[in-house]
Amino acid sequence: MKLYALPGSASLASHIALEVVRDSVPPELPPISIILLGREENMGAAYRAINPFGTVPALQLEDGTVITESLAVLLWIADRFPGTGLAARPGNIERDRVHTLLSSMVTSAHNAFQMYRRTERYVDEPRGQEAAKRLALNRLAELLAYFAGQVRESGLLVGEQVTVADIMLFVVARWGMSLPHGTQNYPKLWDFTQRMAILPATVRAMETEGISMDVPADGLG
């Protein structure tokens, strides 16, 4: 299978999840390739032939099937490799918690970061952009506080084992480090982020993507 990704973007979560799969070494593990795209390369014709929207992640299976969007890719990985424990099985209340938290990250949080970092995509008038950025920051503060409150005594979001929800929250929290009132200002979330950052799967994925915990001010990379 092939994962198409942009360094430091939302696809980092799917990349980390696949590194967790590699650690579990299931007997049926197919070869995994990580295809890193350059900035704007995702909007080119070659990649759009794989994913017409030009977004990442895109997971291409061995039979040619392509799965897109972080929510779908992460849950596919968790269900395809249940031995990883990346999500509870369907029908378990903890699975519903994974769905709830993961959905809020890939919709509410991701959209708020997009509004803050890529305001010109939504508002073309300078004064309107300033207002949009301010509203996005307010929303991000609410979301970071919410996610901090969801970290359980175990130090994770669900149970005692890392799930795809934890992995996605790490990506969101990493982005949040460069905000004016960032991740570091939420103690439970900051502790969570630091623990997730040293997991072998996280370390390998970030090394492959050429990124670190020093997030650029513009949020890229």
Backbone as CSV, one residue per row, in Angstrom:
resi,resn,N_x,N_y,N_z,CA_x,CA_y,CA_z,C_x,C_y,C_z
1,MET,0.845,-1.193,0.000,0.000,0.000,0.000,0.881,1.243,0.000
2,LYS,0.310,2.342,-0.480,1.050,3.599,-0.556,0.268,4.695,0.160
3,LEU,0.955,5.426,1.026,0.351,6.584,1.669,0.953,7.836,1.055
4,TYR,0.112,8.677,0.499,0.554,9.963,-0.035,0.369,11.004,1.057
5,ALA,1.435,11.764,1.327,1.424,12.681,2.461,2.174,13.963,2.146
6,LEU,1.828,15.010,2.874,2.579,16.270,2.878,3.225,16.399,4.249
7,PRO,4.528,16.646,4.333,5.196,16.731,5.627,4.506,17.697,6.590
8,GLY,4.227,17.193,7.795,3.679,18.031,8.851,2.206,18.334,8.744
9,SER,1.562,17.831,7.712,0.138,18.115,7.512,-0.715,17.090,8.261
10,ALA,-2.016,17.121,8.017,-2.919,16.173,8.669,-2.542,14.729,8.368
11,SER,-1.905,14.499,7.222,-1.519,13.139,6.850,-0.457,12.552,7.770
12,LEU,0.173,13.384,8.592,1.146,12.872,9.560,0.495,11.839,10.471
13,ALA,-0.773,12.028,10.805,-1.460,11.077,11.682,-1.538,9.697,11.037
14,SER,-1.901,9.645,9.771,-1.972,8.363,9.070,-0.585,7.736,8.949
15,HIS,0.423,8.565,8.742,1.806,8.083,8.668,2.210,7.436,9.995
16,ILE,1.927,8.110,11.102,2.264,7.549,12.419,1.509,6.244,12.642
17,ALA,0.229,6.218,12.278,-0.565,5.000,12.457,0.044,3.829,11.691
18,LEU,0.534,4.076,10.490,1.167,3.007,9.715,2.488,2.570,10.341
19,GLU,3.179,3.489,10.995,4.398,3.102,11.714,4.046,2.221,12.912
20,VAL,2.909,2.486,13.552,2.437,1.609,14.628,2.159,0.220,14.062
21,VAL,1.566,0.160,12.890,1.312,-1.122,12.228,2.624,-1.860,11.999
22,ARG,3.625,-1.146,11.532,4.931,-1.779,11.297,5.491,-2.351,12.596
23,ASP,5.284,-1.652,13.704,5.780,-2.134,14.991,5.079,-3.416,15.420
24,SER,3.809,-3.544,15.048,3.042,-4.711,15.486,3.400,-5.957,14.679
25,VAL,4.002,-5.767,13.510,4.452,-6.853,12.632,3.398,-7.951,12.476
26,PRO,2.204,-7.624,11.997,1.224,-8.681,11.746,1.689,-9.556,10.588
27,PRO,1.388,-10.838,10.625,1.881,-11.741,9.571,1.386,-11.371,8.181
28,GLU,0.216,-10.709,8.113,-0.341,-10.375,6.799,0.064,-8.986,6.330
29,LEU,1.044,-8.387,6.986,1.419,-7.011,6.670,1.900,-6.875,5.223
30,PRO,1.201,-6.077,4.428,1.669,-5.823,3.059,2.766,-4.764,3.085
31,PRO,3.553,-4.652,2.019,4.569,-3.597,1.967,3.917,-2.220,2.084
32,ILE,4.554,-1.330,2.836,4.037,0.027,3.032,5.039,1.018,2.460
33,SER,4.567,1.885,1.574,5.404,2.950,1.020,4.818,4.293,1.419
34,ILE,5.681,5.211,1.836,5.260,6.570,2.163,5.739,7.478,1.039
35,ILE,4.815,8.083,0.328,5.142,8.979,-0.778,4.962,10.411,-0.293
36,LEU,6.076,11.108,-0.107,6.018,12.490,0.372,5.921,13.446,-0.810
37,LEU,4.906,14.268,-0.798,4.686,15.252,-1.854,5.306,16.585,-1.472
38,GLY,5.784,17.318,-2.450,6.262,18.669,-2.206,5.092,19.627,-2.130
39,ARG,5.317,20.801,-1.536,4.273,21.815,-1.458,3.791,22.164,-2.864
40,GLU,2.502,22.163,-3.032,1.806,22.418,-4.299,1.835,21.216,-5.243
41,GLU,2.712,20.238,-4.987,2.723,19.050,-5.845,1.392,18.311,-5.756
42,ASN,0.744,18.426,-4.600,-0.543,17.758,-4.427,-1.633,18.335,-5.335
43,MET,-1.386,19.535,-5.868,-2.373,20.141,-6.764,-2.068,19.863,-8.236
44,GLY,-1.001,19.120,-8.492,-0.627,18.798,-9.865,-1.469,17.669,-10.446
45,ALA,-1.391,17.522,-11.751,-2.212,16.540,-12.459,-1.920,15.105,-12.021
46,ALA,-0.653,14.798,-11.760,-0.287,13.422,-11.406,-0.975,12.987,-10.118
47,TYR,-0.937,13.852,-9.104,-1.573,13.477,-7.841,-3.093,13.565,-7.935
48,ARG,-3.594,14.528,-8.678,-5.052,14.656,-8.817,-5.660,13.463,-9.559
49,ALA,-4.842,12.739,-10.278,-5.329,11.502,-10.893,-5.590,10.444,-9.824
50,ILE,-4.919,10.591,-8.682,-5.105,9.679,-7.553,-6.216,10.192,-6.643
51,ASN,-6.161,11.482,-6.321,-7.183,12.129,-5.502,-7.570,13.441,-6.173
52,PRO,-8.705,13.499,-6.824,-9.114,14.693,-7.577,-9.141,15.974,-6.757
53,PHE,-9.323,15.857,-5.437,-9.372,17.052,-4.603,-7.983,17.583,-4.248
54,GLY,-6.950,16.771,-4.454,-5.594,17.215,-4.161,-5.259,17.261,-2.689
55,THR,-6.096,16.652,-1.855,-5.861,16.684,-0.414,-5.085,15.454,0.037
56,VAL,-4.528,15.542,1.230,-3.863,14.400,1.858,-4.510,14.171,3.224
57,PRO,-4.480,12.903,3.674,-3.812,11.752,3.088,-4.639,11.098,1.984
58,ALA,-3.936,10.288,1.204,-4.589,9.357,0.287,-3.867,8.025,0.448
59,LEU,-4.620,6.999,0.719,-4.047,5.666,0.909,-4.464,4.794,-0.269
60,GLN,-3.475,4.374,-1.047,-3.743,3.528,-2.214,-3.435,2.084,-1.853
61,LEU,-4.455,1.241,-1.932,-4.307,-0.160,-1.566,-3.719,-0.955,-2.719
62,GLU,-3.361,-2.190,-2.424,-2.692,-3.016,-3.428,-3.568,-3.293,-4.644
63,ASP,-4.894,-3.263,-4.465,-5.784,-3.501,-5.604,-6.120,-2.223,-6.361
64,GLY,-5.491,-1.109,-5.971,-5.713,0.157,-6.647,-6.751,1.049,-6.001
65,THR,-7.520,0.514,-5.057,-8.513,1.319,-4.344,-7.825,2.461,-3.608
66,VAL,-8.418,3.639,-3.649,-7.857,4.802,-2.960,-8.832,5.270,-1.879
67,ILE,-8.321,5.409,-0.666,-9.104,5.924,0.457,-8.550,7.297,0.795
68,THR,-9.417,8.286,0.898,-8.982,9.641,1.220,-9.673,10.131,2.483
69,GLU,-9.162,11.241,3.015,-9.652,11.905,4.227,-9.124,11.185,5.471
70,SER,-8.604,11.971,6.406,-7.967,11.415,7.604,-8.879,10.483,8.382
71,LEU,-10.129,10.872,8.566,-11.056,10.042,9.337,-11.174,8.654,8.726
72,ALA,-11.388,8.597,7.419,-11.562,7.312,6.744,-10.277,6.494,6.745
73,VAL,-9.155,7.138,6.469,-7.879,6.420,6.403,-7.499,5.867,7.770
74,LEU,-7.612,6.684,8.806,-7.229,6.240,10.149,-8.090,5.078,10.626
75,LEU,-9.394,5.159,10.402,-10.270,4.072,10.838,-10.055,2.821,9.991
76,TRP,-9.729,2.991,8.707,-9.417,1.822,7.880,-8.185,1.120,8.430
77,ILE,-7.153,1.875,8.754,-5.923,1.277,9.302,-6.231,0.531,10.596
78,ALA,-7.001,1.170,11.479,-7.327,0.553,12.768,-8.103,-0.748,12.580
79,ASP,-9.046,-0.758,11.641,-9.869,-1.948,11.431,-9.143,-3.026,10.632
80,ARG,-8.281,-2.612,9.725,-7.529,-3.590,8.925,-6.507,-4.320,9.775
81,PHE,-5.998,-3.641,10.802,-4.979,-4.236,11.671,-5.435,-4.141,13.122
82,PRO,-6.445,-4.929,13.518,-7.004,-4.832,14.870,-6.005,-5.147,15.976
83,GLY,-4.973,-5.912,15.648,-3.977,-6.246,16.656,-3.201,-5.056,17.178
84,THR,-3.265,-3.938,16.464,-2.568,-2.731,16.919,-3.288,-2.057,18.076
85,GLY,-4.590,-2.332,18.235,-5.363,-1.659,19.280,-5.611,-0.195,18.989
86,LEU,-5.486,0.209,17.726,-5.632,1.627,17.380,-7.064,2.129,17.497
87,ALA,-8.015,1.223,17.619,-9.411,1.606,17.886,-10.136,0.385,18.417
88,ALA,-11.088,0.627,19.313,-11.928,-0.463,19.796,-12.767,-0.994,18.639
89,ARG,-13.240,-2.208,18.775,-14.050,-2.802,17.728,-15.412,-2.125,17.657
90,PRO,-16.043,-2.096,16.495,-17.388,-1.521,16.373,-18.355,-2.161,17.361
91,GLY,-19.228,-1.336,17.936,-20.172,-1.819,18.931,-19.723,-1.567,20.352
92,ASN,-18.445,-1.219,20.528,-17.902,-0.888,21.845,-18.061,0.611,22.073
93,ILE,-18.484,1.011,23.280,-18.700,2.432,23.561,-17.419,3.240,23.387
94,GLU,-16.267,2.608,23.612,-15.004,3.319,23.428,-14.756,3.619,21.947
95,ARG,-15.321,2.788,21.073,-15.224,3.068,19.639,-15.987,4.355,19.323
96,ASP,-17.130,4.536,19.965,-17.910,5.752,19.756,-17.137,6.980,20.232
97,ARG,-16.389,6.813,21.317,-15.579,7.932,21.817,-14.475,8.277,20.811
98,VAL,-13.851,7.260,20.233,-12.844,7.503,19.196,-13.470,8.272,18.038
99,HIS,-14.643,7.847,17.603,-15.328,8.524,16.495,-15.606,9.982,16.834
100,THR,-16.130,10.207,18.033,-16.504,11.563,18.441,-15.298,12.493,18.453
101,LEU,-14.234,12.056,19.118,-13.051,12.906,19.248,-12.346,13.082,17.906
102,LEU,-12.217,12.004,17.174,-11.542,12.077,15.880,-12.301,13.001,14.930
103,SER,-13.610,12.895,14.943,-14.419,13.750,14.071,-14.238,15.220,14.401
104,SER,-14.197,15.550,15.684,-14.042,16.955,16.072,-12.676,17.505,15.673
105,MET,-11.673,16.633,15.641,-10.335,17.086,15.249,-10.231,17.344,13.751
106,VAL,-10.772,16.416,12.950,-10.602,16.538,11.498,-11.603,17.502,10.871
107,THR,-12.617,17.906,11.630,-13.569,18.898,11.121,-13.360,20.232,11.827
108,SER,-13.796,20.336,13.065,-13.744,21.622,13.777,-12.329,22.166,13.909
109,ALA,-11.401,21.336,14.418,-10.043,21.829,14.657,-9.314,22.114,13.345
110,HIS,-9.369,21.188,12.414,-8.662,21.388,11.146,-9.193,22.613,10.412
111,ASN,-10.499,22.788,10.403,-11.084,23.951,9.731,-10.665,25.259,10.389
112,ALA,-10.583,25.256,11.721,-10.169,26.472,12.429,-8.718,26.810,12.118
113,PHE,-7.857,25.796,12.050,-6.462,26.049,11.675,-6.373,26.562,10.241
114,GLN,-7.175,25.995,9.361,-7.190,26.463,7.973,-7.608,27.931,7.902
115,MET,-8.627,28.279,8.666,-9.097,29.663,8.669,-8.019,30.609,9.197
116,TYR,-7.257,30.154,10.179,-6.212,30.995,10.766,-4.981,31.075,9.867
117,ARG,-4.544,29.936,9.326,-3.300,29.894,8.546,-3.500,30.263,7.078
118,ARG,-4.677,29.983,6.555,-4.936,30.188,5.128,-6.159,31.080,4.943
119,THR,-6.187,32.164,5.693,-7.364,33.038,5.716,-7.749,33.524,4.326
120,GLU,-6.753,33.764,3.481,-7.028,34.300,2.143,-7.851,33.343,1.283
121,ARG,-7.891,32.085,1.659,-8.704,31.139,0.903,-10.200,31.344,1.164
122,TYR,-10.497,31.992,2.275,-11.887,32.152,2.688,-12.373,33.599,2.613
123,VAL,-11.448,34.541,2.848,-11.805,35.965,2.866,-10.780,36.718,2.035
124,ASP,-11.215,37.496,1.058,-10.258,38.179,0.183,-10.051,39.648,0.528
125,GLU,-10.752,40.153,1.531,-10.629,41.565,1.922,-9.786,41.655,3.196
126,PRO,-8.699,42.462,3.209,-7.766,42.498,4.335,-8.418,42.678,5.701
127,ARG,-9.337,43.625,5.823,-9.961,43.830,7.130,-10.790,42.614,7.544
128,GLY,-11.408,42.000,6.565,-12.164,40.788,6.850,-11.259,39.650,7.275
129,GLN,-10.055,39.615,6.702,-9.096,38.580,7.078,-8.671,38.722,8.533
130,GLU,-8.469,39.944,8.981,-8.088,40.172,10.376,-9.172,39.670,11.316
131,ALA,-10.416,39.961,10.988,-11.532,39.508,11.820,-11.632,37.983,11.811
132,ALA,-11.427,37.389,10.641,-11.504,35.936,10.528,-10.409,35.263,11.351
133,LYS,-9.202,35.818,11.305,-8.102,35.270,12.099,-8.426,35.340,13.590
134,ARG,-8.978,36.458,14.011,-9.318,36.626,15.423,-10.363,35.595,15.860
135,LEU,-11.377,35.410,15.047,-12.407,34.429,15.366,-11.838,33.009,15.369
136,ALA,-10.935,32.734,14.420,-10.320,31.409,14.360,-9.486,31.139,15.601
137,LEU,-8.746,32.145,16.061,-7.945,31.976,17.277,-8.825,31.707,18.485
138,ASN,-9.945,32.412,18.568,-10.872,32.178,19.678,-11.397,30.744,19.645
139,ARG,-11.734,30.294,18.459,-12.238,28.931,18.305,-11.162,27.910,18.653
140,LEU,-9.934,28.154,18.235,-8.841,27.231,18.535,-8.566,27.162,20.029
141,ALA,-8.677,28.286,20.716,-8.491,28.288,22.170,-9.546,27.407,22.834
142,GLU,-10.786,27.513,22.373,-11.859,26.671,22.911,-11.576,25.193,22.657
143,LEU,-11.122,24.897,21.458,-10.881,23.507,21.090,-9.710,22.905,21.852
144,LEU,-8.622,23.655,21.989,-7.474,23.135,22.732,-7.842,22.888,24.187
145,ALA,-8.621,23.786,24.766,-9.076,23.596,26.146,-9.961,22.349,26.247
146,TYR,-10.822,22.177,25.265,-11.701,20.999,25.250,-10.888,19.714,25.165
147,PHE,-9.953,19.662,24.229,-9.154,18.449,24.067,-8.304,18.170,25.307
148,ALA,-7.790,19.220,25.919,-7.025,19.039,27.158,-7.891,18.369,28.217
149,GLY,-9.144,18.776,28.278,-10.061,18.202,29.253,-10.458,16.770,28.954
150,GLN,-10.228,16.320,27.734,-10.582,14.957,27.351,-9.474,13.947,27.644
151,VAL,-8.281,14.430,27.983,-7.180,13.519,28.312,-7.468,12.880,29.670
152,ARG,-7.501,11.572,29.712,-7.865,10.845,30.927,-6.664,10.649,31.849
153,GLU,-6.939,10.047,33.003,-5.874,9.806,33.980,-4.763,8.938,33.400
154,SER,-5.105,8.120,32.432,-4.106,7.271,31.777,-3.122,8.086,30.947
155,GLY,-3.453,9.369,30.727,-2.627,10.207,29.871,-3.014,10.109,28.410
156,LEU,-4.060,9.328,28.131,-4.541,9.137,26.765,-6.023,9.493,26.684
157,LEU,-6.554,9.480,25.481,-7.955,9.855,25.291,-8.920,8.707,25.524
158,VAL,-8.475,7.489,25.219,-9.360,6.329,25.287,-8.590,5.149,25.865
159,GLY,-9.003,4.651,27.002,-8.376,3.463,27.557,-6.913,3.644,27.919
160,GLU,-6.189,2.536,27.852,-4.788,2.510,28.275,-3.822,2.378,27.104
161,GLN,-4.342,2.392,25.891,-3.505,2.165,24.712,-3.709,3.289,23.702
162,VAL,-2.642,3.629,23.006,-2.713,4.687,21.995,-3.686,4.292,20.889
163,THR,-4.587,5.221,20.560,-5.548,5.001,19.483,-5.323,6.033,18.377
164,VAL,-6.077,5.878,17.296,-5.973,6.856,16.216,-6.423,8.242,16.677
165,ALA,-7.282,8.298,17.693,-7.689,9.602,18.233,-6.505,10.292,18.903
166,ASP,-5.711,9.540,19.655,-4.512,10.110,20.284,-3.529,10.599,19.226
167,ILE,-3.365,9.811,18.184,-2.416,10.181,17.133,-2.851,11.466,16.442
168,MET,-4.137,11.581,16.137,-4.625,12.803,15.488,-4.516,13.992,16.425
169,LEU,-4.771,13.773,17.717,-4.646,14.890,18.658,-3.201,15.356,18.748
170,PHE,-2.257,14.439,18.652,-0.851,14.853,18.650,-0.575,15.804,17.497
171,VAL,-1.100,15.487,16.320,-0.891,16.350,15.149,-1.513,17.720,15.386
172,VAL,-2.733,17.739,15.901,-3.415,19.005,16.188,-2.647,19.802,17.239
173,ALA,-2.205,19.116,18.293,-1.477,19.797,19.366,-0.131,20.323,18.871
174,ARG,0.502,19.586,17.982,1.765,20.057,17.403,1.533,21.335,16.619
175,TRP,0.486,21.374,15.811,0.150,22.618,15.109,-0.078,23.749,16.101
176,GLY,-0.741,23.410,17.199,-1.100,24.424,18.187,0.083,25.041,18.902
177,MET,1.247,24.415,18.812,2.424,24.942,19.503,2.840,26.311,18.990
178,SER,2.497,26.637,17.745,2.932,27.916,17.176,1.861,29.004,17.280
179,LEU,0.761,28.719,17.964,-0.272,29.734,18.158,0.153,30.728,19.236
180,PRO,-0.382,31.940,19.220,-0.044,32.923,20.265,-0.301,32.388,21.673
181,HIS,-1.418,31.700,21.857,-1.708,31.029,23.130,-1.793,29.546,22.806
182,GLY,-0.624,28.919,22.771,-0.526,27.598,22.188,-0.671,26.436,23.134
183,THR,-0.388,25.272,22.597,-0.512,24.006,23.310,0.210,24.018,24.648
184,GLN,1.356,24.687,24.704,2.150,24.716,25.927,1.395,25.330,27.107
185,ASN,0.337,26.069,26.833,-0.425,26.735,27.886,-1.528,25.860,28.479
186,TYR,-1.633,24.632,28.000,-2.634,23.693,28.519,-1.870,22.496,29.087
187,PRO,-1.603,22.483,30.398,-0.696,21.490,30.989,-0.993,20.035,30.618
188,LYS,-2.243,19.610,30.715,-2.554,18.209,30.395,-2.306,17.906,28.919
189,LEU,-2.647,18.850,28.082,-2.438,18.654,26.647,-0.955,18.693,26.302
190,TRP,-0.212,19.555,26.970,1.221,19.661,26.716,1.945,18.396,27.165
191,ASP,1.573,17.865,28.337,2.163,16.613,28.802,1.860,15.483,27.816
192,PHE,0.619,15.434,27.370,0.211,14.428,26.386,1.064,14.548,25.118
193,THR,1.224,15.763,24.637,1.966,16.002,23.396,3.416,15.549,23.521
194,GLN,4.031,15.853,24.649,5.426,15.459,24.853,5.582,13.944,24.916
195,ARG,4.625,13.262,25.535,4.687,11.796,25.595,4.511,11.181,24.211
196,MET,3.560,11.710,23.466,3.317,11.170,22.125,4.510,11.411,21.202
197,ALA,5.211,12.513,21.421,6.322,12.890,20.543,7.486,11.911,20.608
198,ILE,7.615,11.177,21.714,8.762,10.277,21.864,8.414,8.819,21.571
199,LEU,7.176,8.555,21.163,6.845,7.193,20.758,7.668,6.824,19.525
200,PRO,8.188,5.602,19.465,9.003,5.208,18.311,8.318,5.456,16.967
201,ALA,7.019,5.176,16.885,6.300,5.383,15.622,6.274,6.855,15.244
202,THR,6.087,7.725,16.239,6.073,9.167,15.984,7.447,9.644,15.541
203,VAL,8.464,9.197,16.252,9.833,9.613,15.935,10.194,9.225,14.504
204,ARG,9.885,7.994,14.114,10.224,7.539,12.760,9.469,8.330,11.697
205,ALA,8.185,8.549,11.936,7.387,9.283,10.949,7.909,10.700,10.768
206,MET,8.234,11.367,11.870,8.711,12.743,11.778,10.091,12.804,11.139
207,GLU,10.931,11.840,11.438,12.250,11.805,10.798,12.108,11.607,9.287
208,THR,11.224,10.718,8.889,10.998,10.472,7.466,10.499,11.728,6.764
209,GLU,9.622,12.479,7.450,9.050,13.686,6.851,9.965,14.903,6.989
210,GLY,11.067,14.734,7.728,12.006,15.840,7.876,11.477,16.983,8.712
211,ILE,10.666,16.664,9.725,10.088,17.695,10.585,10.466,17.431,12.032
212,SER,10.233,18.418,12.883,10.553,18.293,14.296,9.431,18.907,15.114
213,MET,9.682,19.056,16.405,8.695,19.706,17.268,8.833,21.222,17.223
214,ASP,9.771,21.726,16.464,9.888,23.174,16.244,9.010,23.533,15.049
215,VAL,7.767,23.875,15.339,6.798,24.136,14.278,6.982,25.554,13.750
216,PRO,7.142,25.729,12.434,7.280,27.075,11.864,6.088,27.956,12.214
217,ALA,6.322,29.248,12.277,5.268,30.191,12.657,4.076,30.141,11.718
218,ASP,4.323,29.805,10.442,3.211,29.759,9.488,2.479,28.425,9.517
219,GLY,2.936,27.534,10.409,2.249,26.266,10.570,2.594,25.217,9.539
220,LEU,3.426,25.546,8.556,3.792,24.580,7.523,4.991,23.759,7.964
221,GLY,4.901,22.438,7.765,6.038,21.593,8.065,6.186,21.224,9.520
